[in-house]
Amino acid sequence: MVVLGIVTLVVSVLVTSAQFQVQAEKFFHAYRSLQKLWVASDLATRSLADTDERNKRADEIDRDYQSVLDDTDNHSPADFFKAFPGEIKRDKPSSVDPADRLSVVGFFKRKLIVLGSNIFTFLPVLGSTALLLLLTPAVRWLVGL
């Protein structure tokens, strides 16, 4: 029972620290900003006859669009390494030095980043499964089966 309590505490702390509500609000605001940009783009396309004026407005909308993308959490460095295993982009946040790109050390750093991301993503599932496995004998004992 003590183990069950500790597992419950650990899973609760992990789920609470994930801040799903904060992330959901950020994604909602990013979606709304993108929706407003689409409306502005559609309006500019239909209402501006002058090509220079339309291009100028398109550049403004593109800058705003890029700003929304930059301000929105999208992918972790681990996602980048999964998508492009042999590449390192200097503008992506990572703990891997671009000079290590082809070295053995760089290879293992990339693998550790991906592994760490996968483990953190899987911890709530693992904790819930462990909790259910520990809870089953406790319930059987309480019921007297």
N, C-alpha and C positions, 0 to 999 in steps of 0.2 A: 504494500500500500504506500510505503514511503517513496518507492521508485515511481509509482503512478503519480504521486503528488509532484515530484520533481520534474517528471516528463511534462505534466500539465503546465507547470510554471514556465519551463523552457519554451514550450510551444506558444504559450500565451505571450511571452515577452517577444519572441520572434515575429509573431503575427502583428502585435501592436507596433513594433518598431518599423514595420514595412510602410506605414503611413499611406494606406490605400486611399483614404479620403482626400489627403492633400494631393496625391498624384491624380486622382480623378478630377479634382477641381482644375488643376493645371491643364489637363487634356481637354476639359470642357472649354476653358477660356481660349486655348489654342484653336480648337475647332471653330468656335464662334468668330475668332479673328480671321481665320481662313475663309469662313463663309462670307464675312463682310468684304474681304478682298475679292472674292469671286463676283459678288454683286457689283462692286466698283468696276471690276474689269468688264463685266457684261454691259454695264451702263456706258462705260467709255467706248466700247466697241460699237454700240448702237448709236451713240449721240455725237461722237466727234467725227466730223467729216475730214478735217485737216490731218494729213498723215503725220506731219511733224508734231502736232499737238497730241495725237493718238500715241505716237512713239514715246513722247515725253511722259505721258500718263502711264504708259506700260512700264517704263523704267521705274517710276515711283512705286507702282504696285509691286513690281518685282523686288525692289529694296524692302518694302514692307513684308512681303512674303518671306524673303530670306531671313529677315529679323525674327519673324514668328517661328520659323524653323530653328533658328539658332537658340531661341529662348525656351524651346520645348525639349524636355528630356525624351529621347527617342530610343537610342540604343547604347549599350555599354561597350567598353573596349572589347569585352569578350565576344560580343556579337560581331564586331568588326573583324576580329581574328578568325571567327568561324567562316565569315563570308569571303575573306581574302587571306587565307592562311600564310601566304608567302610575302605579303605586303605590309608595309608600315607607312601610314600617312602622318606627316608632321603635324597636321592640324587636329588630329584626333587625340583625345586625352588617353594616355597609357603610361605604364611604368616601364615600357620597353624602349630602350634607346635605339634610334634608327641605325646607329652604327652596328648594333647587334643583330641586324636583320638576318644575315646569313650565317651567323655564328651558332654554335651549339648552345651557348648561354641564352641567346635571343630566342632560340627555338623553345627551350624549357621555360623561359619567362612567359612566352605566349601561351604555352600549354597550361601553366599554373594559373594564368588569368582566366582562361576558359574554364578550367576545372573549378576554380573558386566561385565563378559565376554560377556554374551548374549546381554545385553543392548548396549554395545559398538559396537558389531557386527550389531545390528539392527538399530542403530541411522541413518546411511545414508539412509536406506530404509524408515524409519519413516519420516526423513526430506524431502525426495523427494516426498513422498505421501502428506505430509502437504503442500508442495510447489504447487503441482498440484491442490489440493483442494482449496487453496487460489487463485491460478492463474485463475481458471475457472470463478468465478464471475467477476474478473477484466477484463478478455477478453470479457465476455458477456456485461459488462458495456461499454467497448470501442467500441465494434461493434454495440451496441445499440439494442440487442435482447430483 
